[in-house]
């Protein structure tokens, strides 16, 4: 396995030893925030990130060539780039899977990296995803542009030339070299989501009760207190011990602690947190299977808006633009352009009903309806 990895990543990568202090901005290294963004890849955030990645990876990638008219409108069906994305790499990863990884990495870290494996002639031969949390950038001496990428493979640091890394990012107005993740836009929402889950877990683990009061008329020594507490935990705590008869000694009395409504009415707060996370990722509830206050018409419109105003712009700005830079740098003089197209499935029954209404109330002319259906109006 080691030889296989070295064969893939070692041919054009130089292994280097880099001390942690060298990742400071003063020495020309810039990296990720020490806080692991992966810790937020859970709960509603995971559902949103995975949903966005699944939809981004549905892209139909079309290659166009510049024509004499000055427009990219001649589709190219045979080209080395298309061969790259049509077959899996040597790890068995299809390009759609790489797009999924890129989208998830962008949401979590603001940056995503694909290593460009090259053949002996220098031409691209495959794409390999590098985990964002393991990649750092090294700037040139003037601190004006990226000079190298440093990847930690778990055992050593490998240095790659800029031309061998395809770097995707979500634009950050405060940084010219690294992106800003969607996760970083939260304040304490993710922490609250985690704490609420933890609260609920402990609440039900303790037989859906906040606790119990133990009273003693006498003062207990530390040893007796610790012994009683340990015995109580072993015999009575936890859902598996629910309903057991409590036997106490030494005049100790047990009194149930009444759970107030605020202790159990956590659902409204959970919904508020859920909605804030969905809003940050701009994912409609219906796509995650939350059907509250949603009918068929609004659900379909929500999905279309998600496709047209979230997935398409995100893919065009953060992914398609970088793929076109890759084309220009690796296939010079060919005047090519990549377009990531996303088709939204049309509900034919609803479309026909709409045309019937257009005709009945004179909303559209006959020629306009023919044009909607794709027929000639001549």
N, C-alpha and C positions, 0 to 999 in steps of 0.2 A: 504493500500500500504506500509506503514511504517513497519507494522508487517511482510509483505511478504519479504521486503528487509532485515530486520533484521534476518528473518528466514534463508534466503539464505547466507547472508554475516556475520551474527553474531555468527553462531555456532562455527566456528574456528577462528573468528576474534575478537581481543580485542580492544575495543574502548579506545582511549587515547586522551589526550589533549596535543597538541604540539604547542608551540609558534613558530612564524615565524623565530625567531633567532636560533631555534634549527635545522634549515635546513642548517646551514653552515657546511663546510667541517670539521671545527675544532671539532664540537660536534659529528661527525660521520654520519651526514646526507648529502646526495647528491641528487640533483634534476635537474629539467629541467631549461633551460635558461629562464629567466623571460619574454623574448619576446615570445609572443604567436605564435607558429608555425601555429596554425589554421588560422591566418590572411592570410597566403599564400595559403590556400586551395581554390583558385579561378582561373578564367580565364584558360589559357593554362595549368597551373600547376594542376588545378583540373582535367582537361581532361586526363592528363598524369597519375596522381595518380590513378584515377578511372579506367583507362584502364589497368594499371598494376595489380590492385587489382582484377579486373574481370578475368584476365587471370590466376593469381595465384590461385584463388578460383576454377578453373576448374580442379584442380589436382585430379587424381584418386589415392587414398591412399591404398597401398597394404601392408599387414603385412606378413613378412617372418620369418621362424624359422630356427635356425642354425641346419644343418644336420651333420651327422658323417663325411662327407667329409670336414668339416670346412667352408662351404659356406652357406650364407643365401639364399637358393634357394627353400625352401619348403613353398608354400603359405599357410597361415592360414586364413580360412574363418569364423571361429567362435571363438570369444575372447571378453572379457569384454571391451577392448579398442575399438574394432570395434562397439560394442553396443553403446559406448559413442558418437561416431561420426556419427552414422547412425540415431540417433533420435535427435530432437530438445531439447534444454534445457527448463527449466521451464518458461523462458521468450519468448519462441517460436523462438529462434534463432537457425537455422541449422548450422552445422559445417562449411559449405561453406560460410555462412554469416560471421562467426567468422574469417575465413581465409581472407575474404575481409577486415574486420576491422583491422586485424593484419597487412596486407600488407599496407593499407593506413596509419596506425599509424607509421609503420617503415619509410615510405617515409617522413612523416611530422615531427616526433619526434626522429626517430632513435631507439625507444624502443616501445614494445607492450607487454601488460600484459593480461593473462587469469587467472582468479581466479579458483582454483580447488575445487569445492564443494565436500565434502566427506560424505559418508553414515556413519551410526553409527559404522560400523566395520572399518572405516578408509579408505575404498577403494574409489577411485574417482567415483563420481556420476554425474558429469556435469561440463562443462566449461562455464565461464562467463567473457565477455570482460570488462576490467577496462579502462576507458579513460586515455590515457598516460599523459595528462596534469594534471591529478589529483593524480598521483602516485609519491612518493618519495622513495628513498632507505635509509636505515640506516645500516651503517657498524658496524662491531664488534669493541670492544675496541682497538684492534691492527690495525684497518683500513686495514685488509688483505682480507676480504671477506664480502659479503652481509649477514647481520644478520636478518633484518626485512624489510618489505615493508609497507609504510604508504599511505593509500588511503583516500582522502577527498571525502565524498559522497554528499557534498553540505551543510551539517549541522555540521558534526563532523568528526574527523579523526579516522580511523580504522586501527589497526595494525595487519598485517598478518605474520605468520611464513614463512620462505623462502620456505619450502616444499609445501606450499599451493598456490604459485604463479608460473605460467609458464611464464618466462621472455624471450622474443625474442628481438634480437637487431641486428643492422647493425654494424659489428666490427669497433671500433674506435682505431687507433694505439696509441692515447694519453690518453685512458681511459680504465681501466680494468673492469669497472663495468657497464658503460652505453654506449649506441651506438651513432653513428653520423648519423643524418638524411641526406637525399639527399637534402632537402630544404636548409640546412645550407651550402651547397656547393656553393650557388649563392652569388655573390657579391651584385650588386645593380639591378640585372635583374628584380626581382620581383617588386621592387619599381618603376622602369622605366615602366614596364608593367602596373602597377596601374595608374601612372601619365599620360601615353599615353591614357588610357581609359578615365580618368577624363578630359583630354584635349579635346578629341573627343566629349565627352558628352556635355561639355560646349560650344564647337564650334557649334554643331548642335542645342543646346538649344537656342543659341543666333542667330538663323536664318542663320547658316553657315557663320557667319561673325565675324571677330575678335572684332570689336567695331565701335564706331562713335565718331567723334570729335564735341564738342559744343564750339562755339566761341562767346565771348561777348566783345564789345568795352569798356564796363564799368567794373569796379571792383565790384564783387558781395560780399555782406556781407555773413557771415557764415550761417545766418538763411535763406537767399534767396537761397544760394547754396544747403543747405540740403533739402529745400522744392522742388526745381527743380529736384534734383537727385531722391527723393522719388517719385515724380509725374512721372518722366520719366520711372523709374523702373516699377511702377504699370501699366502704360498705353502702353509701347512700348517694354519692354524687354520680351524675351522668344519666343519660336516657335509659341505659340498660338496667339501672337500679331503681327506676321509677316505680312508685307504689309500695316499696318495702316499708315494713313497720319499723319505726325508729325506737331503739332501746337505749336509754341514757342512764347514767349513774351519778351518784354524789349530789343529788338534789338539782341537777341541771334540767332545765325545762326548754322544750323546743316551741317556738312560736313562728308560724308562717309569716313571711313578709309579703304583704299584698302588693301585687304589681299594678301600678297606676296605668291608665290608658296611654299616657305618653310613652310608656315602656314598650308597648306592643303595637301601637299605631305607627309603625315605621314605613308602611307601604307608600303613603303619600310622598314622603321624603325620598324614597327610592325612585319613585316615578319622576320627581323633579330632577334628580341626578341623572337618571336615564335620558330624559329629554334634553338636558344640557349637553351630554356627551354626544347624542345623536345630532344636535344642532351644530356642534363644533365640527363634526365630520360631515355634516350636511347629508345625512342618510335618512330617508323617510322611514317612519315607523313601519309601514306596511311591508317594506323590504325585509325587515327583521322579524316579520311574522306578528307584529303588534297591530291588531285590527281595531283598536279603539277609535270610535267616531269616524270610521272609514267605510265608504260604500264602494261599489265596483268602479263607478266613474271617477271618484276622487283618487282611488288607489291607482288606477291606470294613469291618470294625469300626474300623480306624484312620481311614478316610476319613469314617465317620459321626461319630466323635469330633471330628475336625478341623472338620467342618461344624457340629456342635452346641455344641462347647465352645471353639472358637477364632473362627471366622468370625461366627457369630451374636452372641456377646457383644461382639466388637470393633465390628461394624456398629451394634449397638444403642447402645452407650455413646458411640462416637466420631462416628458419622454420623447415625443416626436421631434422636438427641436434638437435634442442631443443626438438622436439617430441621424438626422440630416447633417449635422456637423461631422459625424463619423463617416458618412458617405463622401463628403467633400475632401476629407483628409486622407481617405484610403482608396478612393476611386476618382482620382483627380482628372479633370478634363472631360468627364462624362455627362455633366449637367443633369444630375438626377435629383429627385425629390421623393421623400417618403411621406405617405399620408396614412394616418391611422383612422380607419372608418368604423363607426359604430352604428349599427342598424337597430332601430327600435321596432319590435314586432307590432304590427298594426292589428287591432281587433276589427276584423272584416265586417262582422255584424253591426258594430257601432258605426263603422264608416259608411255602410250602406244606408243605415237609418239617418245619418247626418245628411247624406245626399238627397234622401227623400224629403227631409225637412227643407233643405235648400231649394228644392224644386217647388214644393207645395207653397211656400211663402215668398218665393221670388228672391231669395237671399243671393243666389248665384245664377248666372245665365247658363244656357245649355253649353256654350263653348267653354265657359269657366269650369263647369263640372267635367267636361271631357278632358280638359287640361289636368284637373285633379286626378283623374283616372289614368292619365298617361297616354290618352289618345290624341291624334292630330286634330287640330281645329280648322284645318284648311278645307 
